[in-house]
């Protein structure tokens, strides 16, 4: 069976991929760009899980999940930019006034890496945004050239990953992650 990517509507599957390992943690669940900083910092369990469960029940949900043989193995956060902190981010520019979608976080579970899950996630995120009527989708990956990226910081993806999915560089940003500049990559969907 191949990799299948679906909208992230099942909370338990989202939790299996991006939920915190420590129940009292206020990190992960991929909320840092999705909700306000104050709310993100203050949310602890069980309120944090409840907030993510609420997002999974919304239309559109907070992202997409990759499944392999029915098990959730990967995550990509994708949502209309207006509903994220990228709408107000001073380091990531707005190229124009289109109501674009943002694709900003990837996670592949250990044991499933180097099997094409990242490529499937980006393709699935694009398909989800297109089916939802987005005019374009953009990401903000690292422009690392051929240099190795710390896996902890690779969650935003790399320029080459986005290029392999047909995205083109639309702008430089003033954002830097782990010493690498981030670039704005965009793919028109109409």
C-alpha positions as CSV (number, residue, x, y, z in Angstrom):
1,X,0.0,0.0,0.0
2,X,1.3,3.5,-0.8
3,X,1.3,6.7,1.2
4,X,-2.1,8.3,1.5
5,X,-2.5,11.9,2.6
6,X,-5.7,13.2,4.1
7,X,-6.9,16.3,5.9
8,X,-6.1,16.2,9.6
9,X,-9.5,15.7,11.1
10,X,-8.8,12.8,13.5
11,X,-7.3,14.2,16.7
12,X,-5.8,10.9,17.8
13,X,-3.8,10.6,14.6
14,X,-2.6,14.2,14.9
15,X,-1.5,13.5,18.5
16,X,0.3,10.3,17.4
17,X,2.5,12.4,15.0
18,X,2.9,15.8,16.6
19,X,1.6,15.5,20.1
20,X,4.1,16.1,22.9
21,X,5.8,13.1,24.5
22,X,5.5,14.7,27.9
23,X,1.9,15.3,29.0
24,X,2.7,18.6,30.9
25,X,4.5,20.1,27.9
26,X,3.4,23.3,26.2
27,X,5.3,22.5,23.0
28,X,4.5,21.0,19.7
29,X,1.1,20.0,18.4
30,X,2.3,22.5,15.8
31,X,0.5,25.4,17.3
32,X,3.2,28.1,17.3
33,X,2.2,29.7,14.0
34,X,-1.4,28.6,14.2
35,X,-2.6,30.4,17.3
36,X,-1.4,33.5,19.1
37,X,1.9,33.4,21.0
38,X,0.3,34.2,24.3
39,X,-2.3,31.4,24.0
40,X,0.4,29.0,22.7
41,X,2.7,29.7,25.6
42,X,0.0,29.3,28.2
43,X,-1.7,26.2,27.0
44,X,-0.9,23.0,29.1
45,X,-2.6,19.7,29.1
46,X,-5.4,18.8,29.0
47,X,-6.3,22.3,27.6
48,X,-3.7,22.0,24.9
49,X,-5.1,18.7,23.5
50,X,-8.6,20.2,23.7
51,X,-7.5,23.1,21.6
52,X,-6.0,20.9,18.9
53,X,-9.1,18.7,19.0
54,X,-11.2,21.8,18.3
55,X,-8.9,22.8,15.4
56,X,-9.3,19.3,13.9
57,X,-13.1,19.7,13.9
58,X,-12.9,23.0,12.0
59,X,-13.1,23.5,8.3
60,X,-10.4,23.6,7.1
61,X,-8.6,21.5,9.6
62,X,-5.1,22.5,10.8
63,X,-3.1,20.4,8.3
64,X,-2.8,17.1,6.5
65,X,-1.6,13.7,7.7
66,X,0.3,11.0,5.8
67,X,-0.8,7.4,6.3
68,X,1.2,4.2,5.5
69,X,-0.7,1.0,5.8
70,X,-3.4,2.9,7.8
71,X,-1.0,4.2,10.4
72,X,-0.4,8.0,10.7
73,X,3.3,8.6,9.9
74,X,3.6,12.2,8.9
75,X,2.2,15.7,9.3
76,X,2.2,19.0,7.4
77,X,0.7,22.2,8.7
78,X,-1.2,23.9,6.0
79,X,-3.9,26.6,6.4
80,X,-5.1,29.9,4.9
81,X,-2.3,32.4,5.8
82,X,-4.9,34.8,7.2
83,X,-5.6,32.3,10.0
84,X,-1.9,32.0,11.0
85,X,0.7,34.3,12.5
86,X,2.2,34.6,9.0
87,X,-0.5,37.2,8.3
88,X,1.2,39.5,10.8
89,X,4.8,38.2,10.6
90,X,7.3,41.1,10.0
91,X,10.1,38.8,8.8
92,X,8.1,36.9,6.2
93,X,6.8,39.3,3.5
94,X,3.5,39.3,1.7
95,X,4.1,39.0,-2.1
96,X,0.7,40.3,-3.0
97,X,-2.9,40.5,-1.6
98,X,-4.0,37.0,-2.7
99,X,-5.7,34.9,0.0
100,X,-2.8,32.3,-0.2
101,X,-2.4,29.3,2.0
102,X,0.7,28.7,4.1
103,X,2.6,25.4,4.4
104,X,5.0,25.7,7.3
105,X,5.7,22.6,9.3
106,X,6.5,18.9,8.5
107,X,7.0,16.0,10.8
108,X,7.7,12.4,9.9
109,X,7.7,9.8,12.6
110,X,11.0,8.0,13.3
111,X,11.1,4.7,11.4
112,X,9.3,6.2,8.4
113,X,11.9,8.8,7.2
114,X,13.6,8.5,3.8
115,X,10.6,6.7,2.4
116,X,9.0,9.6,0.4
117,X,6.7,10.8,3.2
118,X,7.9,14.4,3.0
119,X,7.2,14.5,-0.8
120,X,3.8,12.9,-0.3
121,X,3.0,15.5,2.4
122,X,3.8,18.4,0.3
123,X,1.8,17.0,-2.6
124,X,-1.1,16.3,-0.3
125,X,-1.0,19.8,1.2
126,X,-1.0,21.3,-2.3
127,X,-4.0,19.1,-3.3
128,X,-5.8,20.0,-0.1
129,X,-5.3,23.7,-0.6
130,X,-6.3,23.4,-4.3
131,X,-9.5,21.5,-3.4
132,X,-10.3,24.1,-0.8
133,X,-10.2,26.9,-3.4
134,X,-6.8,28.5,-2.5
135,X,-5.4,30.6,-5.4
136,X,-1.8,29.8,-4.4
137,X,0.2,28.1,-1.6
138,X,3.4,29.2,-0.2
139,X,6.1,27.9,2.2
140,X,9.0,29.4,4.1
141,X,11.7,26.8,4.0
142,X,15.4,26.9,4.7
143,X,17.7,27.8,1.8
144,X,20.5,25.5,2.9
145,X,22.1,24.8,-0.5
146,X,23.8,21.5,-0.1
147,X,24.6,21.9,3.5
148,X,23.3,19.5,6.1
149,X,20.4,20.7,8.2
150,X,19.9,19.9,11.9
151,X,16.8,17.6,11.9
152,X,15.2,19.6,14.7
153,X,15.2,22.7,12.5
154,X,14.2,20.9,9.3
155,X,10.6,21.1,10.3
156,X,10.1,24.0,7.8
157,X,11.4,22.0,4.9
158,X,14.1,22.9,2.5
159,X,14.1,25.0,-0.7
160,X,15.0,21.9,-2.7
161,X,12.0,20.0,-1.3
162,X,9.6,22.8,-2.3
163,X,11.3,23.1,-5.8
164,X,10.8,19.4,-6.4
165,X,7.1,20.0,-5.9
166,X,7.0,22.8,-8.4
167,X,7.3,25.8,-6.1
168,X,9.4,28.8,-7.2
169,X,11.2,31.3,-5.1
170,X,8.9,34.4,-4.8
171,X,10.9,36.5,-2.3
172,X,13.7,36.6,0.3
173,X,12.7,36.8,3.9
174,X,14.4,38.3,6.9
175,X,13.9,35.1,8.9
176,X,16.9,32.9,9.7
177,X,16.6,29.4,11.3
178,X,19.6,27.5,12.5
179,X,21.9,29.8,10.6
180,X,20.2,29.4,7.3
181,X,18.0,32.0,5.6
182,X,14.4,31.2,4.9
183,X,12.9,32.0,1.5
184,X,9.3,32.4,0.4
185,X,8.4,29.7,-2.1
186,X,5.1,29.9,-3.9
187,X,3.0,27.7,-6.2
188,X,0.0,29.1,-8.1
189,X,-3.0,26.8,-7.9
190,X,-5.4,28.1,-10.6
